Amino acid sequence: MPRLATTPEQIRATVLAMLTEAGDAAPPTAARFRRAVSVRKLRARLGGGDPATLSRTLNAIEAEVVRAGLTELAIPELPPEIAEQMRALWQAAVAVQLDDVVRLKREAQAAAEVAEAARVEAELRVELLRQELTEVRGQLAARDTALAEARAGLAAERTRAEQLAARSGELEAALGAAQDRVAAGERAQAEAIATAQARYEALSKQLLQETAHQRDALQTERGQFTSQLKFAERRLASLEDVRGRLEADLASERAARQTAAGEASALKAVTASQRAQLDELLHATLAAAAPAAKAARPGSATSAAKSAPRATAKRRGQS
């Protein structure tokens, strides 16, 4: 912290105090003044200061003091009594000046103490600021470390995002293929339904024409169809058991592939859609086969009932 600037009044009081401490009762001259007071001594007494400023102020005080002393010496024609009185007056003035010097010295000391306290406080503040600067630097270092770690994590996340994007592309391709398979299955189902409807219409016409001739055969075929229906129900129950086992296998596979939740969800949606479509196809086939079986032969009805569950199971296995 820079020292406080010394005022001309403080310099003047210090110079007069140094002259008084010199104890030279003779009128001051330039040589005596320089012996008692110098820029170096004055600067040491004040505890610092600009040498140029001290020199200019000291020259002005020297001229004033020496001029006052020469004025006293320029009247030698005075009587000794008057000269003694004037010397007493001079000493009284010097005493008054000394009182002022002491007062100014005390003020200067008080100002110096205040300045010293301010300097100490400033040093404490500087030390505190240094500590804060050290803490801030530590925080900046920690932040830089965290930033570097965050950047490294960001790079890793970007790599992972690229991998996920590639995986997503693969899943989308698989989904497209599955959708194509579903569309093909739907077309096959539509063709089968159309064929069944055409066959049903033909059989209906044939049944209308041959009703009278095939009543007895229909009674026999009805019994056979009842047994075949029971067989189909048993077959359907076994298929339900197979579906339950398949669902259990699917649940275990889902538990094993939790890390690929997106893929599992997509496959689950496709599987559910295909299962619903297969159920609809099964019901539609059975519904279409019921009237058709009345007009068909027992062997053809049996083969149709057997082929429908097998086709359903085959499609479920493909899905």
TORGUTI-773840 format. One record per residue (C-alpha): x, y, z; residue in three letters; residue number from 0. Coordinates in nm, 3 decimals. Each point is the difference from the previous one (the first is absolute). Example, Ala and Ser with C-alpha at 12.3 -4.5 7.8 and 13.67 -1.06 7.14 Angstrom:
// TORGUTI-773840
- 1.230, -0.450, 0.780, Ala, 0
- 0.137, 0.344, -0.066, Ser, 1
// end
This chain:
// TORGUTI-773840
- 0.000, 0.000, 0.000, Met, 0
- 0.153, 0.345, -0.093, Pro, 1
- 0.077, 0.238, 0.284, Arg, 2
- -0.213, 0.310, 0.052, Leu, 3
- 0.135, 0.319, -0.156, Ala, 4
- 0.177, 0.234, 0.243, Thr, 5
- -0.155, 0.348, 0.020, Thr, 6
- 0.207, 0.321, 0.001, Pro, 7
- -0.122, 0.073, 0.355, Glu, 8
- 0.140, -0.330, 0.124, Gln, 9
- 0.331, 0.067, -0.175, Ile, 10
- 0.020, 0.351, 0.150, Arg, 11
- -0.080, -0.127, 0.351, Ala, 12
- 0.262, -0.274, -0.030, Thr, 13
- 0.268, 0.247, -0.121, Val, 14
- -0.069, 0.241, 0.286, Leu, 15
- 0.012, -0.290, 0.248, Ala, 16
- 0.337, -0.110, -0.140, Met, 17
- 0.134, 0.359, 0.029, Leu, 18
- -0.121, 0.019, 0.359, Thr, 19
- 0.157, -0.337, 0.083, Glu, 20
- 0.331, 0.126, -0.145, Ala, 21
- 0.017, 0.248, 0.295, Gly, 22
- 0.194, 0.274, -0.192, Asp, 23
- -0.091, 0.337, 0.160, Ala, 24
- 0.188, 0.202, -0.262, Ala, 25
- -0.199, 0.148, -0.284, Pro, 26
- -0.041, -0.268, -0.271, Pro, 27
- 0.203, 0.019, -0.315, Thr, 28
- -0.006, -0.216, -0.310, Ala, 29
- 0.294, -0.208, 0.124, Ala, 30
- -0.149, -0.050, 0.349, Arg, 31
- -0.339, -0.082, -0.158, Phe, 32
- 0.155, -0.264, -0.227, Arg, 33
- 0.192, -0.153, 0.289, Arg, 34
- -0.320, -0.036, 0.202, Ala, 35
- -0.236, -0.092, -0.282, Val, 36
- 0.056, -0.184, -0.329, Ser, 37
- -0.221, -0.178, -0.249, Val, 38
- 0.133, -0.337, 0.115, Arg, 39
- -0.059, 0.078, 0.370, Lys, 40
- -0.342, 0.147, -0.072, Leu, 41
- -0.100, -0.303, -0.209, Arg, 42
- 0.119, -0.236, 0.274, Ala, 43
- -0.191, 0.204, 0.262, Arg, 44
- -0.319, -0.008, -0.204, Leu, 45
- 0.040, -0.367, -0.088, Gly, 46
- 0.003, 0.059, -0.375, Gly, 47
- -0.113, 0.248, -0.259, Gly, 48
- 0.090, 0.131, -0.342, Asp, 49
- 0.359, 0.139, 0.013, Pro, 50
- -0.078, 0.270, -0.258, Ala, 51
- -0.304, 0.123, 0.192, Thr, 52
- 0.191, -0.004, 0.329, Leu, 53
- 0.289, 0.191, -0.159, Ser, 54
- -0.225, 0.276, -0.136, Arg, 55
- -0.186, 0.039, 0.329, Thr, 56
- 0.327, -0.006, 0.197, Leu, 57
- 0.150, 0.273, -0.220, Asn, 58
- -0.304, 0.222, 0.060, Ala, 59
- 0.015, -0.055, 0.378, Ile, 60
- 0.377, 0.062, 0.000, Glu, 61
- -0.041, 0.330, -0.183, Ala, 62
- -0.270, 0.108, 0.243, Glu, 63
- 0.195, -0.094, 0.313, Val, 64
- 0.331, 0.142, -0.120, Val, 65
- -0.170, 0.320, -0.114, Arg, 66
- -0.160, 0.038, 0.343, Ala, 67
- 0.343, -0.050, 0.162, Gly, 68
- 0.170, 0.253, -0.228, Leu, 69
- -0.269, 0.255, 0.078, Thr, 70
- 0.088, -0.040, 0.366, Glu, 71
- 0.369, 0.052, -0.079, Leu, 72
- -0.063, 0.300, -0.231, Ala, 73
- -0.069, 0.243, 0.293, Ile, 74
- 0.322, 0.012, 0.202, Pro, 75
- -0.062, 0.362, 0.103, Glu, 76
- -0.269, -0.108, 0.248, Leu, 77
- 0.081, 0.042, 0.365, Pro, 78
- 0.077, -0.316, 0.195, Pro, 79
- -0.324, 0.028, 0.202, Glu, 80
- -0.210, 0.019, -0.314, Ile, 81
- 0.200, -0.278, -0.157, Ala, 82
- -0.052, -0.210, 0.312, Glu, 83
- -0.371, 0.069, -0.010, Gln, 84
- -0.010, -0.089, -0.367, Met, 85
- 0.192, -0.320, 0.073, Arg, 86
- -0.250, -0.082, 0.274, Ala, 87
- -0.281, 0.074, -0.243, Leu, 88
- 0.169, -0.225, -0.253, Trp, 89
- 0.034, -0.280, 0.253, Gln, 90
- -0.366, 0.041, 0.098, Ala, 91
- -0.096, -0.024, -0.366, Ala, 92
- 0.221, -0.305, -0.034, Val, 93
- -0.168, -0.154, 0.308, Ala, 94
- -0.342, 0.063, -0.149, Val, 95
- 0.126, -0.149, -0.322, Gln, 96
- 0.132, -0.299, 0.195, Leu, 97
- -0.343, -0.050, 0.153, Asp, 98
- -0.139, 0.000, -0.350, Asp, 99
- 0.276, -0.237, -0.100, Val, 100
- -0.086, -0.237, 0.284, Val, 101
- -0.366, 0.018, -0.091, Arg, 102
- 0.075, -0.062, -0.364, Leu, 103
- 0.234, -0.280, 0.099, Lys, 104
- -0.276, -0.164, 0.201, Arg, 105
- -0.237, 0.044, -0.289, Glu, 106
- 0.263, -0.144, -0.232, Ala, 107
- 0.049, -0.296, 0.235, Gln, 108
- -0.376, -0.052, 0.018, Ala, 109
- -0.020, 0.018, -0.377, Ala, 110
- 0.292, -0.242, -0.022, Ala, 111
- -0.176, -0.239, 0.239, Glu, 112
- -0.317, 0.027, -0.205, Val, 113
- 0.202, -0.060, -0.314, Ala, 114
- 0.175, -0.297, 0.164, Glu, 115
- -0.336, -0.144, 0.107, Ala, 116
- -0.129, 0.054, -0.351, Ala, 117
- 0.313, -0.168, -0.137, Arg, 118
- -0.045, -0.298, 0.234, Val, 119
- -0.367, -0.022, -0.093, Glu, 120
- 0.093, 0.022, -0.366, Ala, 121
- 0.258, -0.276, 0.046, Glu, 122
- -0.264, -0.212, 0.172, Leu, 123
- -0.237, 0.069, -0.285, Arg, 124
- 0.270, -0.089, -0.249, Val, 125
- 0.067, -0.325, 0.187, Glu, 126
- -0.372, -0.072, 0.010, Leu, 127
- -0.025, 0.073, -0.370, Leu, 128
- 0.296, -0.229, -0.062, Arg, 129
- -0.172, -0.277, 0.191, Gln, 130
- -0.320, 0.063, -0.193, Glu, 131
- 0.203, 0.000, -0.322, Leu, 132
- 0.154, -0.334, 0.099, Thr, 133
- -0.345, -0.141, 0.073, Glu, 134
- -0.133, 0.136, -0.328, Val, 135
- 0.293, -0.152, -0.184, Arg, 136
- -0.071, -0.333, 0.170, Gly, 137
- -0.365, 0.029, -0.097, Gln, 138
- 0.101, 0.084, -0.356, Leu, 139
- 0.231, -0.302, -0.007, Ala, 140
- -0.281, -0.221, 0.133, Ala, 141
- -0.238, 0.148, -0.254, Arg, 142
- 0.252, -0.062, -0.279, Asp, 143
- 0.033, -0.360, 0.118, Thr, 144
- -0.377, -0.040, 0.012, Ala, 145
- -0.025, 0.162, -0.344, Leu, 146
- 0.257, -0.241, -0.140, Ala, 147
- -0.189, -0.293, 0.154, Glu, 148
- -0.326, 0.136, -0.140, Ala, 149
- 0.156, 0.033, -0.344, Arg, 150
- 0.129, -0.357, 0.020, Ala, 151
- -0.347, -0.116, 0.109, Gly, 152
- -0.154, 0.197, -0.285, Leu, 153
- 0.231, -0.169, -0.249, Ala, 154
- -0.094, -0.339, 0.144, Ala, 155
- -0.369, 0.088, -0.015, Glu, 156
- 0.039, 0.113, -0.361, Arg, 157
- 0.165, -0.330, -0.086, Thr, 158
- -0.279, -0.184, 0.178, Arg, 159
- -0.258, 0.210, -0.184, Ala, 160
- 0.160, -0.090, -0.332, Glu, 161
- -0.008, -0.367, 0.098, Gln, 162
- -0.364, 0.032, 0.104, Leu, 163
- -0.078, 0.174, -0.329, Ala, 164
- 0.160, -0.286, -0.192, Ala, 165
- -0.191, -0.251, 0.215, Arg, 166
- -0.318, 0.198, -0.061, Ser, 167
- 0.060, -0.025, -0.374, Gly, 168
- 0.038, -0.374, 0.030, Glu, 169
- -0.319, -0.023, 0.206, Leu, 170
- -0.185, 0.213, -0.253, Glu, 171
- 0.119, -0.231, -0.277, Ala, 172
- -0.116, -0.302, 0.202, Ala, 173
- -0.332, 0.172, 0.065, Leu, 174
- -0.039, 0.066, -0.373, Gly, 175
- 0.069, -0.365, -0.076, Ala, 176
- -0.251, -0.106, 0.266, Ala, 177
- -0.258, 0.239, -0.144, Gln, 178
- 0.062, -0.150, -0.343, Asp, 179
- -0.054, -0.346, 0.143, Arg, 180
- -0.320, 0.114, 0.169, Val, 181
- -0.122, 0.156, -0.324, Ala, 182
- 0.077, -0.322, -0.186, Ala, 183
- -0.187, -0.196, 0.268, Gly, 184
- -0.296, 0.236, -0.029, Glu, 185
- -0.004, -0.042, -0.377, Arg, 186
- 0.016, -0.378, 0.041, Ala, 187
- -0.283, 0.019, 0.253, Gln, 188
- -0.208, 0.212, -0.235, Ala, 189
- 0.062, -0.244, -0.283, Glu, 190
- -0.091, -0.292, 0.226, Ala, 191
- -0.317, 0.175, 0.112, Ile, 192
- -0.092, 0.081, -0.359, Ala, 193
- 0.064, -0.360, -0.101, Thr, 194
- -0.204, -0.124, 0.294, Ala, 195
- -0.283, 0.235, -0.085, Gln, 196
- 0.002, -0.111, -0.364, Ala, 197
- 0.008, -0.359, 0.106, Arg, 198
- -0.278, 0.063, 0.249, Tyr, 199
- -0.217, 0.155, -0.266, Glu, 200
- 0.063, -0.292, -0.232, Ala, 201
- -0.071, -0.246, 0.275, Leu, 202
- -0.314, 0.189, 0.095, Ser, 203
- -0.131, -0.032, -0.351, Lys, 204
- 0.096, -0.363, -0.005, Gln, 205
- -0.170, -0.054, 0.334, Leu, 206
- -0.318, 0.163, -0.123, Leu, 207
- -0.002, -0.229, -0.300, Gln, 208
- 0.087, -0.318, 0.188, Glu, 209
- -0.192, 0.054, 0.325, Thr, 210
- -0.252, -0.270, -0.068, Ala, 211
- 0.262, -0.254, -0.099, His, 212
- 0.244, 0.062, 0.285, Gln, 213
- -0.221, 0.026, 0.311, Arg, 214
- 0.106, -0.331, 0.135, Asp, 215
- 0.361, 0.067, -0.091, Ala, 216
- -0.022, 0.331, 0.180, Leu, 217
- -0.121, -0.166, 0.317, Gln, 218
- 0.298, -0.232, -0.011, Thr, 219
- 0.233, 0.282, -0.085, Glu, 220
- -0.148, 0.204, 0.286, Arg, 221
- 0.104, -0.266, 0.246, Gly, 222
- 0.342, -0.017, -0.156, Gln, 223
- 0.028, 0.377, 0.008, Phe, 224
- -0.096, 0.000, 0.367, Thr, 225
- 0.283, -0.237, 0.077, Ser, 226
- 0.232, 0.203, -0.218, Gln, 227
- -0.110, 0.316, 0.180, Leu, 228
- 0.081, -0.158, 0.332, Lys, 229
- 0.336, -0.102, -0.139, Phe, 230
- 0.049, 0.355, -0.122, Ala, 231
- -0.089, 0.131, 0.345, Glu, 232
- 0.253, -0.234, 0.157, Arg, 233
- 0.250, 0.109, -0.262, Arg, 234
- -0.082, 0.361, 0.074, Leu, 235
- 0.051, -0.062, 0.373, Ala, 236
- 0.338, -0.154, -0.074, Ser, 237
- 0.081, 0.298, -0.217, Leu, 238
- -0.100, 0.227, 0.288, Glu, 239
- 0.242, -0.194, 0.221, Asp, 240
- 0.268, 0.044, -0.264, Val, 241
- -0.081, 0.368, -0.014, Arg, 242
- 0.026, 0.020, 0.380, Gly, 243
- 0.343, -0.163, -0.014, Arg, 244
- 0.097, 0.234, -0.281, Leu, 245
- -0.117, 0.295, 0.207, Glu, 246
- 0.204, -0.126, 0.296, Ala, 247
- 0.303, -0.036, -0.228, Asp, 248
- -0.065, 0.348, -0.131, Leu, 249
- -0.020, 0.137, 0.356, Ala, 250
- 0.332, -0.162, 0.090, Ser, 251
- 0.152, 0.137, -0.319, Glu, 252
- -0.128, 0.346, 0.089, Arg, 253
- 0.158, -0.027, 0.346, Ala, 254
- 0.330, -0.105, -0.164, Ala, 255
- -0.010, 0.294, -0.241, Arg, 256
- -0.086, 0.290, 0.227, Gln, 257
- 0.298, 0.197, -0.133, Thr, 258
- -0.171, 0.004, -0.344, Ala, 259
- -0.336, 0.129, 0.123, Ala, 260
- -0.076, 0.186, -0.318, Gly, 261
- 0.058, -0.306, -0.216, Glu, 262
- -0.202, -0.219, 0.237, Ala, 263
- -0.287, 0.250, -0.004, Ser, 264
- 0.001, 0.006, -0.381, Ala, 265
- 0.008, -0.381, -0.018, Leu, 266
- -0.272, -0.022, 0.265, Lys, 267
- -0.223, 0.234, -0.200, Ala, 268
- 0.060, -0.199, -0.319, Val, 269
- -0.061, -0.330, 0.184, Thr, 270
- -0.322, 0.128, 0.158, Ala, 271
- -0.123, 0.129, -0.338, Ser, 272
- 0.079, -0.328, -0.173, Gln, 273
- -0.159, -0.199, 0.283, Arg, 274
- -0.319, 0.203, -0.024, Ala, 275
- -0.002, -0.042, -0.376, Gln, 276
- 0.059, -0.373, 0.036, Leu, 277
- -0.284, -0.026, 0.251, Asp, 278
- -0.226, 0.189, -0.235, Glu, 279
- 0.112, -0.222, -0.287, Leu, 280
- -0.064, -0.312, 0.209, Leu, 281
- -0.349, 0.114, 0.094, His, 282
- -0.071, 0.106, -0.358, Ala, 283
- 0.129, -0.332, -0.134, Thr, 284
- -0.205, -0.200, 0.249, Leu, 285
- -0.306, 0.211, -0.073, Ala, 286
- 0.050, -0.047, -0.373, Ala, 287
- 0.076, -0.369, 0.036, Ala, 288
- -0.315, -0.074, 0.200, Ala, 289
- -0.248, 0.050, -0.286, Pro, 290
- 0.246, -0.138, -0.251, Ala, 291
- 0.039, -0.318, 0.196, Ala, 292
- -0.369, -0.072, -0.030, Lys, 293
- 0.031, -0.028, -0.377, Ala, 294
- 0.348, -0.152, -0.014, Ala, 295
- 0.084, -0.362, 0.043, Arg, 296
- 0.095, -0.130, 0.340, Pro, 297
- 0.361, -0.045, -0.110, Gly, 298
- 0.027, 0.347, -0.143, Ser, 299
- -0.156, 0.153, 0.313, Ala, 300
- 0.242, -0.191, 0.218, Thr, 301
- 0.300, 0.107, -0.207, Ser, 302
- -0.119, 0.362, 0.003, Ala, 303
- -0.045, -0.007, 0.378, Ala, 304
- 0.346, -0.149, 0.043, Lys, 305
- 0.171, 0.229, -0.248, Ser, 306
- -0.139, 0.318, 0.161, Ala, 307
- 0.162, -0.051, 0.345, Pro, 308
- 0.321, -0.113, -0.167, Arg, 309
- 0.010, 0.311, -0.216, Ala, 310
- -0.077, 0.213, 0.304, Thr, 311
- 0.276, -0.165, 0.203, Ala, 312
- 0.239, 0.034, -0.294, Lys, 313
- -0.074, 0.372, -0.033, Arg, 314
- 0.042, 0.045, 0.375, Arg, 315
- 0.334, -0.176, -0.016, Gly, 316
- 0.109, 0.229, -0.284, Gln, 317
- -0.113, 0.309, 0.194, Ser, 318
// end
